[in-house]
Amino acid sequence: MNALNTQAQQALRRLLAQFGLSLEAGDMPCSNWIDGDLVTGQGDAITLTNPATGEELTTYRDAGTDLLDRAVAAATRAQVEWMALTASERGRRMNAAVRRLEGHEEDLAQLESVVAGKPIRDCRGEVGKVREMFEYYAGWCDKQHGEVIPVPTSHLNYVRHVPFGVVGQITPWNAPMFTCAWQLAPAIAAGNGVVLKPSELTPFSSVVIARLIESGGLPQGLINIVNGLGPTTGAALTGHDGIRKLVFVGSPDSGRLIAEAGARRLVPSVLELGGKSANIVFDDARIDDAVAGAQAAIFAAAGQSCVAGSRLLIQRDIFDAVVERVSRAASQIAVGLPADEATRMGPLQNARQFERVTNMIERAKAAGARVVTGGTRPTGLPGGANGYYLAPTVIADVDASMEIACEEVFGPVVVALPFEDEAEAIRLANSTRFGLAGAVWTQDPARAHRVAAQLRAGTVWINSYKAINVMSPFGGFRDSGFGRSSGLDGLREYTIPQSVWVETGAEASVAMGYGSGQV
Ligand code: NAD
């Protein structure tokens, strides 16, 4: 066994013990938070691999359907208790609850770094986001005051925003803590109970967050985390009768299954899916900024980011110069161990993803694309030859119809495509089935807004990339999904408008059919 792997196993054991997730008997760790209890799964064993070494990290059990039933029952009961509180009390409790993270931030970041293989500095940032999301949505608890509609009859008509009851949430492995808090916070602020299933590849951090936060003053059972595979625990969650809304963050293929499962029970869904975002650089852009932006857009999180700027569209007269500069900068990125403070890019998270990305690069080469830099496993890494590392990769000489240019890679791989003019840039940007994000680099403000308005993408940056905040709505067009997260739009996904009509006339006017003397 690689010494680094032994170190990672020891670190994980310490962190799980610290958070109370390991059993004294030495059995598999607790991987579920149900009705205020840490619970070991009852299903098959799931093995986690260390992304930095490719060796086994630990094993835990799939939750299984009995535990899921318990989780839904607990959330159903606790939701009633939660809604019996005043709105301002719910806000106060959410604010108090998130303070329970204090003093645990570093351990939480380390836990995520070991299991997800993400650089420790990125994980610290993610913990900060968890706090920000709960604080933001705590503020909404007592501000969901509905509306009065000026109907043309003698009625007082008002609209209430009513919680669904219990919502089911499913999250991916690339940003487990971020996506957990991103969906938990608005769901409970809107008055729902929750059962959330994280990715089977990153099970623990959501359990820790839920435990800390719920124990900080929320009703026992309001937040439940069940861990297991998509086809087992995930499918059981999407098909459960007690779940009234589904919110899914993940790939388009799984998103379709989730929406189908919801549709069969007439349960609505929000889908936050993948992307193939276009980062458009015009020849009047500040090139230093555009190059730095292109780097951050694709190589942060080793490209395992839904909004990754994986298509770099560059105006033809500056194409060679920009490709050369982005490639040079890419080759200088500090790729290394997740735990190392100096690391800017860690490994890919899992073997399947590593194979997927490297196979896509090989198919691109076979189709005639040119790898300008990267494309292979970097040599001389401390994790040895079996970690899922891939050097930052820039690919040119691609045709927009090639797989590498139109399908999501979800790795540190950017394709560079030249364009002649604004019209071609817009056409290329909108030419994939996705529509999650995009960026425009130019010093011409009129052009910036003109192009942004024509991009079919849920988020557009002008002379920037990857700025996101819980205050601003986020989501996709087309195969990048539907519904919104963050901001008021994200909160509204967790409520149903209820319209209430009160007769205020001196004489009641109950009409047969639609007609009424007053309409
Ligand atoms: P994935 O679709 O493989 O898995 C996501 C989750 O779905 C996991 O928890 C998995 O267990 C579960 N799942 C899989 N099949 C299921 C089924 N039949 N029923 C119920 N649950 C099931 O995605 P991934 O590989 O974990 O994540 C990467 C993808 O997520 C990328 O496409 C990325 O772009 C996307 N993503 C999108 C956003 C966004 O906000 N738009 C954010 C992060 C990641």
Residues whose N, C-alpha, C, O or C-beta is under 5 A from the ligand:
A	BS01	NAD	I170 T171 P172 W173 K197 P198 S199 E200 G228 L229 G230 P231 G234 A235 V249 G250 S251 P252 S254 L257 E272 L273 G274 G275 S305 C306 S480
